[in-house]
Amino acid sequence: MAERVRGANQTVTYLSLLAALLFLRETRPGCWQKVQAYVMASPEPQSSISLLKLVGSETDAALRRMGSLPEMQDVLARLEPRRFQDLAQVVRLVGALGPHAFQLFIEDYEERAQLRSREFFTPLPVARLMAALGRAARKSPPSSVYDPYCRGGELLGAAADTAMWARGRPGATDAPLPRLLGQTPKRVTLSLACMGLALRRVPFAVQLKPSGRPWEEKWPQELVDLVLTNPPFNMKDTSQETTRTGHWPYGAPPVGNDNLAYPQYALSVLAEGGRAAVVMPNKAGNSGNAAERAIRQALVEQGVVECVVALPDKLFSGTPVPVCVWLLRHPADADDHVLFLDARGLGVIRRGGRRVLAHDDVQAVLDSYLALSPGVGPARPHESPLATVPSARVDNEELRRKDYSLNPIDHIGRSSALDSGTAGMAEVEVWDEVSLLRERCADLDERTAGLRAELKTDRVRQAPRRRATLAALCEIQTGPSHGLLAPRDRTPHGVVPVVFPKHLRDGRVTDSADERVSLELAERLTRYRLAAGDIVCVRSGAMGPPAMVGADQTGWLMSSNVIRLRCLQDAEVVPYYLLAVLSRPDAVNWVRDRAAATAAPFITKNALGRQEVLLPPLDVQQEIADLLMLLGARSDAHRELAAAITHARALLLDQLTSASSSPSSRDSERKLRS
């Protein structure tokens, strides 16, 4: 069904349609009835377009009433349904879904949109862990929850879910649900965040903050009970020891690095008794930068760090880097101890190579926190949680000796971390994952077994080829001049990414978080912006294969060093097929030869336009493109299998060679148990 409605390269847009329909059904019954009535009416020639306009306009009107920016009508206009009946069937299918399907749409959206590191969503188990920790640490349920870097709204949603679950427990009081507040620099996910929160029927206010630096403006006006946030990381070490200006009660962060700006900001907006749970890079916990060390010292000495949880790697879609959660407390609740929990051994690798925390893993961390933090949170007369996660409760004197490190690895012995596999990484689970990946590989192997035979059929091999130049097939646009886009215009704190040759990798445009410009500048350079399906080629520098722009990268800006190919509507060329042809070694060498004719490697628009390609009929192009994509999926699956086997081998090595596997160690364990 998706293929018949979405059109070319519009999977993400199709998911936005599903989300919008479910949102209208659950929160705007009158609007949903309008959509259903239109579906039941006799279709007119333009009824598919009209139906999409109806869904988009009704969704935008609802978003506008919630204070969000309306853009769904423009988004849905990109869809190309083949028939009205296909679109009508989608409406009927969404009508039969449960409200929790929205979360599935969001997860699929993140996976397919390939969001960048500053945009990827917080995994749902991590969001629930943070919300549960923040709630458990308080004496009473929070009445307000704030996320200053609201991505897809998952942390605020987890806070609402946690509050609703608490109300449903036996003997629980009917406490009001918290008011949810958020700011986000990303318009692309703002509407999804608002729709997800509206589905939970809780009061909320989420606004766009393009700079992504919430301390530059006082909002919200009132103090809050709980801050939950997953801010963007700046992982680079700055060689400068200078610090920025402004009011920083725990010390000014170094210029160019906001890692320790967010914890300070979170503390500054807490009401008395409040807590903040912040996702932090491990590096922030023991960075050697003088300014960052001074900030950690102030945080420790003033007693506002309550707990630090080390999480496993590969939890987030945008990065394999492991992170920590810092649980901070209002200065009125200051203490001279910090609890460290090592949860790196939890979770299991799932399909796609990402690690997932199960409900039991999240509960293990929460129980360990409660067991090792006497006196925190509300009274728990009927609960006696056990600490099963490796831990250490460290006083300030010990933290001083360890240079104020807030990295749990520096305080918890390695042997404990190695023994923590029983909480989620048992050997059987690891090998089960290997088995699942083997089955997936076998399936793809079987599906591609006849690949060569399919491509060798007379219809494919003997299909007529026409010769065409790129100038005849594409609109060719060079990047802006240095006068229009100067180096001084680029900053990591901008909004719109700028694509350079270094971002063209393996046929894809990779994250360009280090090169951004303001939205105002990007809008002035509209003709140089990219759209899904565009092919980006190197214009100057080392010539390499081109890359295709993904759906989530629409609106990104070209640099001066690249050229954009945008297939003409009447050219009868499949963009992915053209990308494959231009990635052939002979095609890349053709460009290199022309570029080498200049003093520095450089290809002109006219020269590139003269490059010729051979094109079979459109249906043959599509068939070849589909088969190549399937073969790419097979390659990815085998890489994941190799990684899973390597992981299983490492676990087996730990089990067979660690001290816990020795007879003396097992005897000691038996004696302790007896």
N, C-alpha and C positions, 0 to 999 in steps of 0.2 A: 504493500500500500504506500509506503514512504516513497518508493521510486516513482510511483505514478502521480504523486502530488508535488514533490519537492522541486523537480527540475534538476539541472546540472549543478553539482557542488553546493547544494542548499540543505544539507542534512541538519545543520544547526538551526536554520530558519524554520524547518519543519518541526523541530522540537519546540521552538518558540510558539508555533501555532498550537501544538498540543497543550502547552502550558497555559496559553491564553484561553483556550476553550474550557479547560478544567477550572481555571480561575473564574470565568464568567458563570459557569454552572454552579459553583459552590458559593460564590459571594454576591452575584447579581442575577437572581432568578428571572427578573423581568427581561434583562438583556439576553439571557440564555433562551428564553421563550421566543424572542425575536429571531434568533439564529435558527432554532428548530422550525419555526414557522416558514422561514425562507427555504429551508431544506425541503419541506413538504410541498412547497409551491412548485408549479411547473417551471422547469429550467428555461431561461432565455439564453440567447447566444452568448451574452457576456456575463452569465450568472456566476461563473466561478470567480471572476474578478470582483463582481459586486458582493459576493459572499465574503471574500477575503477582506474587502473594504469594510463591510459591516462588522466582522469580528474585530478588526483592527481599530475601528473608530469607537466601538463600545468599550474595548479594553483601554484605549487611551483616555476616554472620558472617565472611566473608573480610576485609572492611575492619577489623572489630574486632580480628582477629588481627594485623593490620598496625599497630595502634595508631591507626587512623583512627576518625572518628565515624560510626556507622552511620545512614543516613537514606534509603537507596535504596528500602526497602519503602514508606515514606510517599510518596516522589516518584512511584513507579510506580503508586500507587493512584489518581493523577489521570487516568490514561489511561482511555479509553472505547472499547475495541474493539467493533466492530459484531458480529463473529462470532468464535467460537473458531478457525475455520479461518484467518482472516486473521492472528491472532496466531501460530498454529502455522507459517504460511508465513514470517513474519518470523524465527522461530527457525531454520527450515531455510535461509533465505537467509544469515543470519549464519554458519551452519555452513560455508558455502562461501567465506567471505571470507578474505583473507590477514590476518596480524597487523598490517600497516601501515595497515589501514582505520581503526584507532583514531584515528590522527592526522587523518584526514578527518572523523571524527565531531567531534573537538575543534574543528577549524576551522569546521565548520558550526554547532556549538554557539555559538561566540563570535559569529559573524555574526548568528545568529537571536536570541540572547539579548540582543543590544545592551547588552553589559556596560558599566558606567560606567568613568570614567577610572581609578578606583582598583582596577578589577577586570579590565580588558581584558588579554588575553594578549600576551606578547612575540612578535612575528612569528618564525616558525621560522628564517628566514635570519639575523635579528639575533641570535637565541639561539645559533645555530651559530657566528656570527662571534665573539661574546663568549667562548664556550667555547674556540674555536680560539686566540684571542688569549691568553687566560689560560694555556692549556696551552703555547703556543709560547714564552711569556715565561719559563717556569720551566726550571731545569736538568734536572729529572726530572718524570715524570708525577705529577700530584697523587694522593695517597691518600685525600683527603677534599675534598668540594665542598659548600659551604653557601650557601643562598639565604635570607636573613632576611625576604624578602617574597615568598614562593612563591605565585604566582598559580595558573596551571593546571599547574605543574610543568614548564613548557617549558624553562626554563634548566637545571634539573637533568637533564632528559631529554636535552638537547643535550650536556651534559657526559658522560653515559653513552654516547651515540652516538659522540661524538668519540673517547672511549677505545676503544670497540670497533672503530672504523674504523682507529685507529692500530695496534691489535693485528693487524689483517688485512693490513697492508702487508708487502711482501717484506723479510725480514731483521729484522722487529720482534720484540722480546722479548715473552714471554707475561706481561706485567705484570698484576697483579691490578686489577680494576675498582675505581674509587674508591667510597668510602662516601658516600652522598648524604644531606644534612641540610637540612631546611627548616622554616620557620615561615610560617603564613598567617593573616591576620585574617578570611578569608572562608570560612565553612563551606560555602557553595554550591558552591565549586570544589575543596574539600579532597578529596572522594571521587574526583573526576576525576583530580586530581594523583596520588593514591595508586595508582589503577588504571593510569594511564599508566606510572608508574615500575615497578610490579610486572610489567608486560608486558615490561620490559627485563631482568628477572631480575637486578637489582643490589641490594645491600643499601641500605636507605634508612630514614629516620625523619623523618616530617613531622608537625608538631603544630600545633594551633590556637592562635593568639596574638591574641585579640580586639582588643587595643589597637593592634596594628600597629606598636608602637614597641619593637623588640627590645632596645634598650639598657637597658630598665627591668628586665631579668631576665637573669642569666647562663645562657645556653643557646646552643650546646652547652657542655659543661664543658671540653672540650679545644679547643686551637687547631686551625685548619684550614689546608689548603694553598691553597685557591682559593675565593674568594667571587664568585658571580655573582648580580646582583640588579637588578631593575627596580622601584625603590621608587615610591610615590606622590609626585607633585609638588605643591608648594604654590607657585603661580606669583605670588601677590600680593606686592607690596613692603610690608614693614612700616614704618610711620612711626616705630615705637619703636626706640630704640637700646639698650634694655635687653636683656640676654641671660639665658638660663636658667641654673639651677644644675646641678651635677653635674660629673663628670669628663670634660673635653673637652680632650685633649692638644694640639689644634691651634686651640683657641678655641671659646668657647661660641656656638652658633648663636643667631640672634635669636629672640625669643619668637614663636610662631605660624608658624615656617617651618622645616621639617625638611630642606630641600634639602641642606645641608652637614652634617647630622647623620649621614646614612647613609654617606658616604665615610669619615668618622671611625670610625664603628662597624665598618665593613668592615676598616679597617686594624687596629683593636684586637683582632680575632679571628684575625689571620693568624699562622701559624707562620713562623719564619725561612725566607726563600726564597719566601714565599707571594706571591700576586698577587690582586688584586680587580678585576673589571670591573663598572662600575656605570653604568646608564643615567641620564643627568642632563639636565635642561632646559638649553637653550643659555643661558638667562638666568643660571643659576648661575655660568657662567664669567666673566661681567663685570658682575655686579650691583654697583650703587653703594652698597649698604648697607654701613655701616662694619664691622659684625661679620663679614659675609660676605667682605669684602675682606681683613680680618685673617686669616681662616681660609685663604683662598687664598694669602696671603703665607706663612703658616706651612707649608702643604703644599709650596709651591715651594722655600722656603729649606731645608726639611728633606729635599728631594730625593725625595719619595715619589710624585710624579706622573710616570709613565713615558711615557704616550701619551694623546692625546685625539683621537677620531675624530668628525668631524661627519657625521651621517647625513642622508639626504634627508627631506623632509617627507612626510606622508601614508602613512607606513609602518604606523602603529598604527590600529586600528579606532576607538578612542575619541577621537582627536584628530588634527588635521592638523598640529599643532605639530612642527617638527623638533627632534631631540634629539642629544645627543652620548653617546659611550661613553668614560668615564674609565677608563684602565688604571692602577691604583695598585700600588706595590711595597712590600714590607716595608722598614722603615727601614734594615735591615742592608745592603740593596742600593741605597742612596741614590745619586743622580747629580745633576749640575748642569745637565742638559739635559732638555727635554721635546720629544717628537716630536708634531707636529700633522699630521693627515691630513684632507683635505677630500673626503669621499665623497658630497657633496650631489648630484653629477651622475649617480650610479649609479641603476640600477633603471629600471623602466618602469611606467607607469600601466596597471592591469588593470581588468577589469570591476568596477564598484562604486566606481571612483574611487580605490582604494588603490594605492599604489606597492609593487612587489615587487622584491626583490633576487634576481637569479639566482645560481646557483652560481658563475659566473665573476666576478660582482661581489664576492661574499664572498671569493673567492680573490684578487682584485685587491687588496683591502684588506690581507689577511693577507700576501701577497707583498711589498707596499710596506712594511709594518711590519718584516718580516724583512730586507729589503734595506737599510733605513735604520737598523736597530738592530744594529750589529755586536756580536757577543759575547753576545747574549741567547739564551736557550734552549739546547737540546742541540745538539751538533755536527751540521752538515748537509753532509757531504762531497760528496754527489752532487747537491745542490740549489744553484741560482744564481738566486733569485727576482729579478724586476725590479720597480722602483718605477714603477707606472703611475698611481697616484693622486696628485693635487697634494698637496704636503707642505712642511713647514718644520721643521727641527730647531733649536730656539731655546734659547739658554743663559739662565742666571738673570739675567745683566746686562740682556739685552734684555727679559726678562719684568718686571724692575723698572721699566724705562722705560715699559712698557705697562701699568703699574698692576696687575701680576700677573693680567692677563687670561688665562683658560684657554679662551677661545673661538677655535677655529681660524681663524675668519673674520678675526680681528684680526691674524693672523700670515701668512696665505697670500694672495698677490695675487689679485685678482678675475679677472684674465685666465686664471690657471690653472684656476680653477673653471669658467670659461666653456668652456675647451677640453677639459673632461673628459667630454664627451658620448660620446666613442668607447668609453668603458668600460661603456656600458649604455643610453645615451639617444641612439643614432644616429637620424638623421632618419627613416630607413625604419621604425624601431620605433614612433616616435611616430605616424606616419601610418598604420601598420598598426593601431594602437590605435583611431585615428579610424574606420578602415574597419570594425573589429569592432563598435564602438558604433553605427555607422550600420546595420549588419546587425541588431543587436539592436533598434534603434529601428524599423526597417522591419518586423521581425517583430511587435513590439507594436502598431505602427500597423495592420498587417493584422488582427491578432487583435481589435483594438478598432474596426475600421472599421465593423462592423455594430452597434456598441454602441447607437446611438439606435434602430435598427430593432428590436433585441432588446427594448429597454425599451418600445417602442411597440406590441408585440404585444398582442392582445386579452387574453391570459392575464395579462399584467403590468399593463397600463393599466386594464383593466376588472375586475381582481380586486376582490372586495369588501373594503372597508376598515372596520375597527371602531375606534371612538374609545375611548381608554383614558387614564386619568391615570397619572402616574409613580408615585403611591402604590399603584396597583393592580398595577403591573408590577414594581416594585423595592422592595427593602429600602433605605430612605433613612437614612443615618447622618451626622450632623454631626461635625465634628472635635472633639477634646477641648478642654475649657475651658483658659483660661490658667492656672488653678490646677493642673490636671493636667499641663500641658506648658508650663512657663515658659521664657522666653528663656534663663535661666541653664542650663537643661538641655541646650541645643543647643551642639554643638561640632564642628569639622571632624574631630576625632579619635574621634568616636563610631563605632558599628558600623552602626546602622540609619538609613537616610536618612529625612528628614521632607519631605513634599511640600507646597509652598506654591503659590499661584496663579501665581507667576513660572515654575514648572516645567511648566505646561500650555502646550505649544507644538505647533501643527500637528497636533492630535489625538493627540499622544503626551505621555507624562510624561518629561521630560528629566532629565539628571543633576542630583542634588541633593547633590553632595559637600560643599558648604559648610554644609549643615544636617543634622546627625546627632545621635542620642542613643545612650545605652548600651543594650545588649541587655537588661539588667535592667529598665530603665524601659519599653522597648517591650513586654516580656512582661507588665508590669503593665497596659499599655494595649491588651490584645489586641483588644478590640472595635473599636479605631480603626485596625487594620492593614488593608492592602490585599491584594487577590488578583488574579491574572490575569483580565482581562475586566471588572474593575470600571470604572465610568465616574466620573471625578472632575470636579466642577464647582466654580466659584468661589463661595464663600459670602459673602465680604466683600471690598470693594475694587473695582477696575475689572473689570466683568463681561465675560467673553469666552467663546469656545467651550470646551466640555469636552474632556477627553482620556481615553484608555483606558490602563489599566495593562497593561504587558507581562509576559510569563511570568517574566522575570528580576527583576521588581520586586515579586514576591509577598513579603509581610512588611514592606514599607515602611510608614511611619506617616503618617497624616493630620495636618496642622497644624490649628489652630483656624479657619483661613480657607478651608477647603474642605469640600465635602459629597460623600459617596460614594453612588453608585447601584449596587446589586448586583441584577442581574436574578433574579427568583424563578424557580424551576425549572418551575413550572406556568404561567408567564405567557405562554408561546408568543411570545417575542420574541428575536430575534437581537441580541446586544450590539452588534456593529459596525453593524448597521442602525440601532439606536436612537441610537448615537453620531452617525451621519450626520444623522439627523433633528434631533437636538438641536443640531447645529452649523450648521443653516440660519440665515441672518440673521434671519428672522422669529422663530425660537425663541429666539435670543440676545437679540433686542430685547424679547421677552416677559419674559424674566428681568430685563433692565435696567429696564424700566418698573416692575416690582414692587419692585426693589431701590432705585430712586430715590425711593420713597415714604418712605424713612427719612432721618434726618439725614445719615448716611454710607451709601454703597451697601452694602446687606446684604439677603440673601434668607434667609428662614426655611425650616425643613424643611417646615412645613405649606404654605407658599406654593408652594414648588417641587413638592410632591406634587400640587398641583392643576393643574399644567401638563399639557395634553392632547396626545396624539400620535395619528396615524392609522396603523393597522397592517394591512397585507395579510396573507394567510395565510403561515404560517411558511416554506413552500418559496419563495414569491415574495420574502420578506424576504431569504432566503439568496442567491437569484439576484441580487438587486439589490446586496447586499453584496459578492458575488464580483466583479461587474462594476465596482463602484466601486474595489475594491482593484486590479483589473487596470489600470484607468485611472490609478490612482496610480503603479503600476509604470511605465507609459508616461511619465508626467510625470518621474519620477526618471531614467529612461533618457535623456530628452532633455536634462535638466540635466547629466548626466554627459558627453554628447556635446558640449555647449557648452563645458564645462570642458576637455575633451580638445582641442578645436579651439583654444581660447585658449592652451593649453599649447604646442601645435604652432606656433602663430603666434609665441609668444615665442621658441621655439627657433630658428625660421627667422629672426626678427629678429636674434638674436645671431649667427647664422652669416653673415648678409648685411652686418651693420654693424660687427662686431668687427674688431679690428686684424688678426686671423689671416686675414681674407678679402681683405686688400689684396694687390696683386701683389708689393709689396716684402717683405711678410711671407712669402709663399710662396717667393719667390726665396731669402730667408734660410734657410728650412727646407731647400730643396734643397741649398744650399751646405753646411749643417751635416751633412746625410746623406752628401754626397760626401766 
